[in-house]
Amino acid sequence: MSSPLRVGVVGVAHVHAPSFVHGFLNHPEATVVGVWDHEGPRGVEFASARDLAFLPDLADLLDQVDAVVICSENMRHVGQIQAAVAAGKHVLCEKPVAPTPEHIAALAGIETRLGQVLMTAFPCPFSPAYKSLEAKVRQGEIGKVLAVCATNQGRCPFGWFVDAAESGGGAMVDHVVHVADLLRRLLGQDPVRVQAQTGSNLYGQSWDDTAMLTLEYADGVFATLDSSWSKPNGYSTWGNVRLNVVGEKGVIEVDLFRTGVQVYGSGESARHSHFGSGSDLDGLMVAEFVRACRAGDTPAVTLADGLAASRVAVAGYQSVAQGGAAVGLRA
């Protein structure tokens, strides 16, 4: 039996870091070697809670692993991806992989070694609900797709997410990329124009908590996307990922995270909560990364997919900067 894939954790800032690391810790063909974070105390706390080693030097961690999972702040992704690729390591990077045009350009031309895997951490393509939608569209059950109404609404995560120097933006850069990737897979094409508006309608701060986009495609299909942090702190769950796909022969509606248990408490401090159930999408994503690394082949989600989705969010901000004018999008 071959040795397990040795994985290092690079940054633990993102809210998904615990789930991703849990996936690796529970995978029979992977082992987590240790954790590095540019904020030492944060990294030590994360590592200690999981009985993992904390390494204060990133180079030391890279020397000891075959692959890394990057869960740092968005604006740190590009440098950490470049360091890992230069060291010959496989990379699974949290989204958005590149929150600015400069970061997109830096990663678009990155050179890898034969069999080196670069994967964006998009769990949504592994959703059985999404796969069912994709199959029905491919089979022509609703005829030619005419339009899609999509949402990725959620609660504001605050912290570094609302610091543009660390995140690269607000709700738009955080939430557009998931659905932009799903639309690209479903429609088999990138948008040719993006038009967007942002606002600070819930919190009234300098960062955008509201983001609405219209995506136009070369064949006449269009999609709308609400990617806002529009759910209040007391909302029952973090948010949603929904697609309403309109075709010539019918409509398919899918909510990727609807399944679960609704809990209604009693007392002044109790609130309505949603506990999701069903497939572990992060676990399925991690399993695909491990499989691709061990096989040395292309994963189901690539760095190129992450860059394509990042281009949509960046184009959205460019549209806002131009007063809401549509912005042409090129690969």
C-alpha positions as CSV (number, residue, x, y, z in Angstrom):
1,M,0.0,0.0,0.0
2,S,1.4,3.4,-1.0
3,S,2.1,6.1,1.5
4,P,-0.7,8.6,2.3
5,L,-0.7,12.0,0.7
6,R,1.1,14.4,3.1
7,V,-0.9,17.6,3.4
8,G,0.1,21.0,4.9
9,V,-2.4,23.7,6.0
10,V,-1.3,27.1,4.7
11,G,-3.4,29.8,6.6
12,V,-6.5,29.2,8.7
13,A,-8.2,32.6,8.3
14,H,-11.1,31.4,6.2
15,V,-14.3,30.1,7.8
16,H,-14.1,26.9,5.7
17,A,-10.7,26.0,7.0
18,P,-12.0,23.7,9.8
19,S,-14.2,21.8,7.4
20,F,-11.5,21.3,4.8
21,V,-9.0,20.1,7.3
22,H,-11.6,17.8,8.8
23,G,-12.0,16.3,5.4
24,F,-8.3,15.5,5.1
25,L,-8.1,14.2,8.7
26,N,-10.8,11.7,7.9
27,H,-9.5,10.6,4.5
28,P,-7.9,7.2,4.6
29,E,-5.3,8.1,2.0
30,A,-4.2,11.5,3.5
31,T,-2.4,12.7,6.5
32,V,-2.1,16.3,7.8
33,V,1.5,17.1,8.6
34,G,1.0,20.5,10.2
35,V,-0.2,24.1,10.1
36,W,1.4,27.4,9.2
37,D,-0.2,30.8,9.5
38,H,1.3,34.3,9.2
39,E,-0.5,35.1,12.4
40,G,1.3,32.7,14.8
41,P,-1.2,32.7,17.7
42,R,-4.1,32.0,15.4
43,G,-2.3,29.1,13.7
44,V,-1.1,27.7,17.1
45,E,-4.7,27.7,18.4
46,F,-6.1,26.0,15.3
47,A,-3.3,23.4,15.3
48,S,-3.6,22.7,19.0
49,A,-7.4,22.2,18.8
50,R,-6.8,19.4,16.3
51,D,-3.6,17.9,17.8
52,L,-1.5,19.1,14.9
53,A,1.9,20.6,14.7
54,F,2.3,24.3,14.1
55,L,5.3,25.2,12.0
56,P,6.4,28.9,12.2
57,D,8.2,28.8,8.9
58,L,6.3,28.2,5.6
59,A,9.4,26.8,3.9
60,D,9.7,24.2,6.6
61,L,6.1,23.1,6.0
62,L,6.6,22.9,2.3
63,D,9.7,20.8,2.7
64,Q,7.6,18.1,4.6
65,V,4.5,17.8,2.5
66,D,3.3,16.6,-0.9
67,A,0.3,19.0,-1.1
68,V,-1.1,22.1,0.6
69,V,-4.6,23.4,1.3
70,I,-4.6,27.2,1.4
71,C,-7.2,28.8,3.6
72,S,-5.6,32.2,4.1
73,E,-7.0,35.7,3.4
74,N,-7.9,36.2,-0.3
75,M,-5.1,38.7,-1.0
76,R,-2.5,36.3,0.2
77,H,-3.5,33.5,-2.1
78,V,-1.3,34.4,-5.1
79,G,2.0,34.5,-3.2
80,Q,1.3,31.3,-1.4
81,I,0.2,29.5,-4.5
82,Q,3.3,30.6,-6.3
83,A,5.5,29.4,-3.4
84,A,3.8,26.0,-3.3
85,V,4.0,25.5,-7.0
86,A,7.7,26.5,-7.1
87,A,8.3,23.9,-4.4
88,G,6.6,21.3,-6.6
89,K,3.5,20.8,-4.3
90,H,-0.1,20.1,-5.2
91,V,-2.4,22.9,-4.3
92,L,-6.0,23.2,-3.2
93,C,-6.8,26.9,-2.7
94,E,-9.8,28.5,-1.1
95,K,-11.9,30.8,-3.3
96,P,-11.6,33.4,-4.7
97,V,-8.2,32.3,-5.9
98,A,-7.5,35.7,-7.4
99,P,-9.5,38.8,-6.2
100,T,-7.8,41.4,-8.4
101,P,-6.9,41.7,-12.1
102,E,-3.2,41.6,-11.1
103,H,-3.6,38.4,-9.2
104,I,-5.5,36.8,-12.1
105,A,-2.7,37.7,-14.5
106,A,0.0,36.4,-12.1
107,L,-1.7,33.0,-11.8
108,A,-2.9,32.6,-15.4
109,G,0.6,32.0,-16.6
110,I,1.8,29.9,-13.7
111,E,3.9,26.9,-14.8
112,T,3.5,23.5,-13.2
113,R,5.4,20.3,-13.2
114,L,4.1,17.1,-14.9
115,G,1.3,15.7,-12.7
116,Q,1.2,18.7,-10.4
117,V,-2.5,19.4,-9.3
118,L,-3.9,22.9,-8.9
119,M,-7.5,22.9,-7.7
120,T,-9.9,25.6,-6.6
121,A,-11.9,24.9,-3.5
122,F,-15.4,24.9,-5.1
123,P,-17.5,22.3,-3.3
124,C,-20.8,23.1,-5.1
125,P,-20.0,21.1,-8.3
126,F,-20.0,18.0,-6.1
127,S,-23.6,18.6,-4.9
128,P,-26.0,15.8,-5.9
129,A,-28.7,18.4,-6.4
130,Y,-26.5,20.4,-8.8
131,K,-25.4,17.2,-10.6
132,S,-29.1,16.3,-11.1
133,L,-29.8,19.7,-12.5
134,E,-26.8,19.5,-14.9
135,A,-27.9,16.0,-16.1
136,K,-31.5,17.2,-16.7
137,V,-30.3,20.1,-18.8
138,R,-27.8,18.0,-20.7
139,Q,-30.6,15.5,-21.5
140,G,-32.8,18.3,-22.9
141,E,-35.6,18.0,-20.4
142,I,-36.4,21.7,-20.5
143,G,-35.1,22.4,-24.0
144,K,-32.7,25.2,-24.7
145,V,-31.8,27.2,-21.6
146,L,-33.0,30.8,-22.0
147,A,-32.1,32.4,-18.6
148,V,-31.0,31.6,-15.1
149,C,-31.9,33.5,-11.9
150,A,-29.4,32.6,-9.2
151,T,-28.6,33.6,-5.6
152,N,-25.7,33.1,-3.2
153,Q,-27.0,35.2,-0.3
154,G,-25.6,34.8,3.2
155,R,-24.6,36.4,6.5
156,C,-21.7,38.8,6.6
157,P,-18.6,37.0,8.1
158,F,-17.1,40.4,9.2
159,G,-13.4,40.3,10.3
160,W,-10.9,40.4,7.5
161,F,-13.7,39.7,4.9
162,V,-14.7,43.4,5.2
163,D,-11.1,44.7,5.0
164,A,-10.4,45.1,1.2
165,A,-6.7,45.1,1.9
166,E,-7.1,41.4,2.9
167,S,-10.2,40.3,1.0
168,G,-10.0,42.3,-2.2
169,G,-13.6,43.5,-1.9
170,G,-16.9,42.7,-0.1
171,A,-19.9,40.5,-0.8
172,M,-19.3,40.5,-4.5
173,V,-15.8,39.0,-4.5
174,D,-16.8,36.6,-1.7
175,H,-20.0,35.2,-3.1
176,V,-20.0,35.6,-6.9
177,V,-17.4,33.0,-7.7
178,H,-19.3,29.9,-6.5
179,V,-22.3,30.6,-8.8
180,A,-20.2,31.9,-11.6
181,D,-18.5,28.5,-11.7
182,L,-21.8,26.6,-11.6
183,L,-23.1,28.7,-14.5
184,R,-20.0,28.1,-16.5
185,R,-20.4,24.4,-16.0
186,L,-24.1,24.4,-16.7
187,L,-24.0,26.6,-19.8
188,G,-20.6,25.5,-21.1
189,Q,-19.4,29.0,-21.7
190,D,-18.1,32.2,-20.0
191,P,-20.2,35.4,-20.1
192,V,-19.2,38.0,-22.7
193,R,-20.6,40.9,-20.7
194,V,-21.0,41.6,-17.0
195,Q,-23.1,44.4,-15.5
196,A,-23.3,45.0,-11.7
197,Q,-24.4,47.2,-8.9
198,T,-23.3,47.1,-5.3
199,G,-24.6,48.8,-2.2
200,S,-24.2,48.9,1.6
201,N,-27.9,48.4,2.3
202,L,-27.8,46.3,5.4
203,Y,-24.8,47.6,7.4
204,G,-24.2,51.0,5.8
205,Q,-20.4,50.7,5.8
206,S,-17.7,51.4,3.2
207,W,-17.7,47.8,1.9
208,D,-20.4,46.2,-0.3
209,D,-22.9,44.0,1.5
210,T,-25.2,43.9,-1.5
211,A,-24.2,42.8,-5.0
212,M,-26.4,42.3,-8.0
213,L,-25.1,41.1,-11.4
214,T,-26.4,40.4,-14.8
215,L,-24.3,38.1,-17.0
216,E,-24.8,38.0,-20.8
217,Y,-23.7,35.1,-23.0
218,A,-22.8,35.0,-26.6
219,D,-25.8,32.8,-27.6
220,G,-28.3,35.1,-26.0
221,V,-28.7,33.4,-22.6
222,F,-28.6,35.7,-19.6
223,A,-28.3,35.2,-15.9
224,T,-28.9,37.3,-12.9
225,L,-27.0,36.7,-9.6
226,D,-27.7,38.1,-6.2
227,S,-24.5,37.6,-4.3
228,S,-25.3,39.7,-1.2
229,W,-24.5,39.4,2.5
230,S,-28.2,40.1,2.9
231,K,-29.1,37.7,5.7
232,P,-29.1,39.2,9.2
233,N,-27.0,37.8,12.0
234,G,-30.0,36.0,13.5
235,Y,-30.9,34.2,10.3
236,S,-31.5,30.4,10.6
237,T,-28.5,29.4,8.5
238,W,-25.5,31.0,6.8
239,G,-27.4,31.5,3.5
240,N,-28.2,29.7,0.2
241,V,-27.1,28.7,-3.3
242,R,-30.1,28.6,-5.6
243,L,-30.5,28.4,-9.3
244,N,-33.8,28.9,-11.2
245,V,-33.1,27.7,-14.7
246,V,-35.6,28.7,-17.4
247,G,-35.8,26.7,-20.6
248,E,-38.0,26.6,-23.7
249,K,-39.9,23.6,-22.3
250,G,-39.9,24.2,-18.6
251,V,-38.2,25.4,-15.4
252,I,-35.9,23.7,-13.0
253,E,-35.3,25.1,-9.5
254,V,-32.5,23.8,-7.3
255,D,-31.4,24.8,-3.8
256,L,-28.1,23.2,-3.0
257,F,-28.3,23.5,0.8
258,R,-32.0,23.2,1.5
259,T,-32.0,19.7,3.0
260,G,-31.8,19.6,6.7
261,V,-33.6,20.0,10.0
262,Q,-35.4,23.1,11.2
263,V,-35.2,23.7,14.9
264,Y,-37.4,26.1,16.8
265,G,-36.4,26.8,20.4
266,S,-38.2,28.4,23.2
267,G,-37.2,31.1,25.6
268,E,-36.0,34.7,25.0
269,S,-32.5,33.7,23.7
270,A,-33.7,30.9,21.4
271,R,-33.9,31.3,17.7
272,H,-34.8,29.4,14.6
273,S,-31.9,27.3,13.3
274,H,-31.3,25.2,10.3
275,F,-29.0,22.1,10.6
276,G,-28.0,20.8,7.1
277,S,-28.0,17.2,6.2
278,G,-27.1,15.1,3.2
279,S,-23.8,14.8,1.3
280,D,-20.7,16.3,2.8
281,L,-19.7,18.5,-0.2
282,D,-16.4,19.6,1.4
283,G,-15.5,16.0,2.0
284,L,-16.3,15.1,-1.6
285,M,-14.2,17.9,-2.8
286,V,-11.2,16.9,-0.6
287,A,-11.6,13.3,-1.8
288,E,-11.4,14.5,-5.4
289,F,-8.2,16.5,-4.6
290,V,-6.6,13.5,-3.0
291,R,-7.6,11.2,-5.9
292,A,-6.2,13.6,-8.5
293,C,-2.9,14.1,-6.6
294,R,-2.3,10.4,-6.2
295,A,-3.2,9.7,-9.9
296,G,-1.4,12.7,-11.2
297,D,-4.3,13.8,-13.4
298,T,-6.7,16.8,-13.8
299,P,-9.2,17.3,-11.0
300,A,-12.9,17.9,-11.6
301,V,-12.3,21.5,-10.5
302,T,-9.1,23.3,-11.6
303,L,-7.2,26.5,-10.9
304,A,-8.4,27.7,-14.3
305,D,-12.0,27.3,-13.2
306,G,-11.3,29.5,-10.2
307,L,-9.6,32.1,-12.4
308,A,-12.6,32.1,-14.7
309,A,-15.0,32.7,-11.8
310,S,-12.7,35.4,-10.4
311,R,-12.8,37.2,-13.7
312,V,-16.6,37.6,-13.3
313,A,-16.3,39.1,-9.8
314,V,-13.5,41.5,-11.0
315,A,-15.6,42.5,-14.0
316,G,-18.5,43.2,-11.6
317,Y,-16.4,45.7,-9.7
318,Q,-15.2,47.2,-13.0
319,S,-18.8,47.7,-14.0
320,V,-19.6,49.4,-10.7
321,A,-16.5,51.7,-11.1
322,Q,-18.0,52.7,-14.5
323,G,-21.3,53.6,-13.1
324,G,-23.0,50.3,-13.8
325,A,-22.1,50.1,-17.5
326,A,-21.7,46.6,-18.9
327,V,-18.1,45.4,-19.1
328,G,-16.8,43.1,-21.8
329,L,-15.2,39.9,-20.5
330,R,-12.4,38.1,-22.2
331,A,-10.6,34.9,-21.0
